[in-house]
Amino acid sequence: MSNLETRKIFRILGKDSVRFVGGCVRNALLGEVIGDIDLATSLPPQNVTERLLKNGIKSIPTGIQHGTVTAVINGKSYEITTLRIDMDTDGRHASVTFSADWQEDAKRRDFTMNALYADMDGHVYDPLGSGISDLKQRKVKFVGDPYLRIKEDYLRILRFFRFHTQYGKGRINAKGYRACLDLKDGLKSLSKERVTQELSKILLSPFAVRGLNILTSCDLLPFLFRHGFEPKVFQRLIDRGAEDIDTALVGRLILLSGASPKTFEMLTKSLVLNKNQVRLLARATAIKIKTIRIDLLNVRKWMVYDGVAQCRLRLDLAYAYGRLNLSEHRRFVEGVIEAGIPDFPIKGGDLSRKGYQGPALGEELDRLKRLWIQSGFLKSREELISAIRAKA
């Protein structure tokens, strides 16, 4: 509410015509970190766009057919969505009509704790009359009939379990739980992109093990993955941290899908991964981490040939599977990864001057690199040059 950019939007659209909505209101009331700031307005999308542009604010029609316009101020994005009523849905998409009725807009939202609005003065509006109470009690409940809400968008099945894991306390809402189980086949109709986004949020959550346990208990995890979930193994991987989000996600997907070459084919067909994630997954599943020899030489090879992220991922998976104990894992991380690898001192030109070219050059370069790795990176440039085999 004290944000200058947000105050500017409220001034432009009129403070009686726009309110904070959804996650930012929910998290503010819970005292948790606020991520995106979403706004709802009674103004039509065209009117919103015109007012923003008139005041020099960049406007992006990110979801104009559903009434969403994104305002960009000082590099920050704010989604502004016109109040609406969902007229027709097929479980993936909805045709809407715009409205000026805050209660009707609240009725189409997924959970009661997300159907809360707040104005610039901090007054919280609860059009359904149960959102604040449910939030205080940490009850994740669908708005109205759970079956109708899910049939409007089958992704709400995964969202229900994720929200209960992250925000819920006590027993899971029975009506919502039963509806999710009865309608789980609807997940098959969703796009791979949307399923990937929601699964990633579950897997990367601090409450991932709890969420996966719930999905397992209702047979939803086997519905999504073909490999058993082992909570202790999964927690061991989480405890090791990760180099970055991509590495964390790939490692957790591998544990749920099995560490084998078949995993790569299965995951890349069922999910939408970025290029870096695909590269990490391909290399990590190309070796048999449950049986491969894990010693200083191999770890050094991984660093040289595959880089820091891949090397760390393999060590973390080995620890999760019980191939390494904590002290061994730390020794490899501190002794190899954190120590770093010096630049390989031999270049292709060194071999071409000795008469090497084409595939033969690559083979000899690789042989010299293996010698260098085996020496603990101690062989000097001069020693390696003297080790070049005479060209036949």
N, C-alpha and C positions, 0 to 999 in steps of 0.2 A: 504493500500500500504506500510505502514511502519511496518506491522506485520512480525516478523522474520520467522514464520512458512510459511506464504504465499509467502514471498520472496524466501524461500528455494524451494517451489514447482515450482515457475516460473523459477528459475535457473536450476532445474533438467529437466523440460520439454522443456525449451527453451522459452525465453520471446516472440518470434515471433509466438509461437505455442499455447499459452494459454492466455486467457483473463477472467477478471471478467465478470459475466453475470447476467441479471435478477434483482431480488429484491435488491441485495446489491448495484448495480449501480443506480437503481431507487431511493432508499432511500438516498444514498449519495448525489445525485443531489438535492433532496428535503430538505436535511438537517435534515432528520429524523433518528431515531435509526436504526442501521443495525443489522439484526439478523444473519441468516446463510450466509456464504460466499460460493457462488457457482461459479464454474469455467467451462469454455468451452475450448475445445482444438481440434486442427486439427489432433492430433495423434490418431491412432487406440487404442482401450481399452487395447489390449494386450501389446502394446508398453508402454502405461502409467503405467501399472502394473509392467512391467519389470524394468522401470526406477526408480519407487518408491522403489521397493524391493532392487535394486542394491545400493541405497543410504540409506538403513536401515530404510525406512518408511513403517509402517504397511499399507497394502492395503486390502480393503474389497470389493468384487464384489457385491455391493448392488443392482445394476440393470444392470449387465453386458450385458444382452440381448438387452438392450436399450443404451448401451455404457457408463453406469455410474459406476465409481469406486470411493470409498470413501478412502481418505488418512487420517490417524490418526497420528497427531504429538502432543506430550505433552498433550494427552487427548482431543485435539480439532479435530473435524471432518470437512473435506472439500470435498464436492462432486465435482468430475471432470467428465464431460460428453463430449464425442466425438461429434463433429458436425454431424448432421444426417438429413436425409430426411424421413418423414413418408410415407411409400409406400402403406400401407393398414390399415384402421382403422374400428372398429365396434362400436364406441361410448364409448368404455371402454378400449380396448387394441389396440396397433399399432405394425405392423411389420415395421422395419426400415432398412435403408441402411446407412452406415457411409459415411461421406463426408469430404472434406477439404474446402468447400465453406461456408463462413460466412453468405452470403446473403440467401442461401438456408436454412440454419439453422434458420435464423431470420424469414423466411416465415412460419415456422411451429409453431411458438410460439403463445400464446393466445392473448395478448394485445400488442399494439405498445409500450407502456411504459415499457414493460418487454423485448422488443427485442433490448436492448441496451447492449453494451459491452465496457469494458475499459481495457487498458493495465496497466502495472506496473508504467508507467510514468504519468498516469492520463489522457491520451488522450481517449476521448469517441467516440465510433464508433456507427453510426446509419445507418445500412445497408438498411433499408427501407425508410429512408429519412423523416419520420414523427414522430418518437418516441420522440425525444427531444422536438419538437414543441407541441405535444400532452401532454407531461409531464408538460411542463411549463404552459399550459393552463388548466391542471388538467382534461383532457378529457380521459375517459376510452373507448378505441375503440378496437374492435377486429382487428387482422391482416387479411387483405383481406376480403373475404366474411364471414360474421358472421355465416351463415348457415353451411358452410363447416367447420369452426373452431369448432362449437358446435357438429356437427355430428362426429367429430374426438374424442371428449370427452364431454359427456353430463354434466360432473361436472362443465364445464365452465359456465353453466347457473348460478349456485350459486356463482361461482367466479366473474362473471361479476357484480352481484349486490353487493357482498362484496367489490370489488375494487372500485366501484363507491361510495359506502358509506364511505370508508376509504380515498380514494385519489381524488375522483372526486369533481368538483365544477360545479355549473350551472345545466342545464338540462341534463338528462341522454341521452346517445347516442341513437337516435331513431331507427337506423337500428339494433343495437345490442339488444335493448329492444324488438323489434318486433320478432326477431329471437328467443329470449329466450322464449317468450310466445308461439310461434308456435311450438316449439320443446320440451316443458316442459315434455311431456309424456316420453321423453327419460330418465328422472331422475329415472324412475322405473327400468331401466336396470342396474343401478349402484349398486355396492356392498354396503352393510350396513356400512362397515368400512369407505369407502371413503365419503359417505354422512355424517356420524357422524363427521368425521374430519372437513369437511367444515362447517357444521352447528355449531360446537363448536366454530370455529373461529368467526363466525358471532355473536353468542350469548355472547361470552366473550369479544367482542370488546368494546372499549369505545364509539363506535358509534352504539351500538346494537339497540337502539330504532329507530334511523334513518333507519337502514338497514331493520328492521322488518316492518316499515311503508311502505317502498318501496315494499317489498315482499307481503305485504297485498294489496297494490294498484293494483298489477298485478295478484292477485289471486293465487300467489305461496305459500303463507303461509297456506291457507286452504288445499292446495294440499299436504303439508307436515304434517300438524297438524289438528286435528279435533276440536280445541277449538279457540274461538275468541281471538284476540290480543288486550289488553287494555293498550295503551301506558303509561298512568298515573300510573297504577298498576305496570307495568314492571319497570318504572323509580324509583318508591318508593323502590322496591327491590334492584335495583342497588345502590341507595343512601345509603343503609345500609351497603354496602360492603359485605364481606363474610370471613369466617374463612380460606378458601383455594379455589383453582380452582375447585375441585370436588364439593364442597358445592355450589359454585356460579353457576356452570353448572346445577346441579340437580334442584336448586331452579327456574332457568329460564325455564327449560324444563317443570316443574310442572305448571308454569303460562300459558304456551302455550298449555298444554294438559289437564288441569283441575286437581284439587286437589282431586282425588278419587282413590280407589283401582284399578279401570279400567285403570288408568294412568300407573300404574306399568306394567301391562300386555302389554299394547299398546307400551310403549316406549322400553321395553326390547325385543320386537319382531321386532321393526323397526330400532333400533339403536344398536350399539355395545358399551356398557359401561364397565368400569373396575369394579373390585369386590367392591371397596369402593363406587363407584357411585351407583351400584346396591343395596348395603346395605343401603345407605342413602335414596335412592328412595323408597325402600320397607318400611322403618320405617316412612318416611314422608307422604306417601300416605295411611298408615294404619289408620291414625286418620283423623277426619273431621275438618281440621284447620279452616274452615269458621264458625263452630258452637261449637267446643269444648270449655269448660270453661278454660280461661287463667287466672290463679291466682298464687300466690306465691307457693302454695302447688304443683300444677301441674308442674310448671317450675322446682321446686326442684326434683320432680320425674323424669322428663325428663333428668335432669343432672345425676342423680344417675343411672337410668336404661339404658339410651341411649347415654350418653356422651355429651361433649361440642359441637361438630359439629352439631349433630342432634338437640340439644336444641336451638342453635343459628339459625339454618335453620327454625325451626318452628316459632320462634319469628319474624324472618325477613319476613316470609310468612304472618304471622298474621298482621304485620305492613303494608305490601304491600296491603293486602285485606281490610285494614281499621279497623281491629279488635283492634288494639292498636294505640294510638297516639305516637308521638315522645318521650314525657316524660315518658310514660309508658314503651315503648320499652327500653329506656335507664335505667330505674329503674331495670328492670329484668336483663338486660345485666350486669350492674355494681353491682347490689345487689346479684346476684346469680352466673352468669358465671365468671365474673372477680374476685369475692370474692373466688370462688373455693369451692369445697366440700371436707370435711375431710374424711378420710378413715372410712368406716363402722367398728365399733369396735368389732363386733361379727363374729366369724368364725364357720364353720361347726362343727369343733371339740368341740366347746362349747356345741352344741346341742347333739352331739353323746354321750358325757359324761352324758347327762341327759336321755339317752335311745332312742333318736330319730335316725331314719335311713330311707333311701329311700325317697319316695315322701313326707312323713310326715315331714322329716327334712327340705326339701325345702320349704314346706308350712309355717312352723313355722319361718324359717329364713326370709322369705318374710314378714311375719306379723310383726316381730321385726323391719325389715327395714322400714316398713311403719310408725311404731311408732316413730322411730328415725327421719324420714323425717318430720313428723307432728310436732315434737318438735323443728324444725328448726335446727336439728343436734346437739341439746344440751344435749340430754340424754346420760349419761356416760355409759361406759361398765358395771359398777356395776349395774346401774339402769336397763339396758336392760337384764342382766342375771337374775336379780330378777323378771323380767316380764315374763320369760319363763314359759309357762304353764306346769303343771305337766303332765308327760306322762301317758296316761290312760293304 
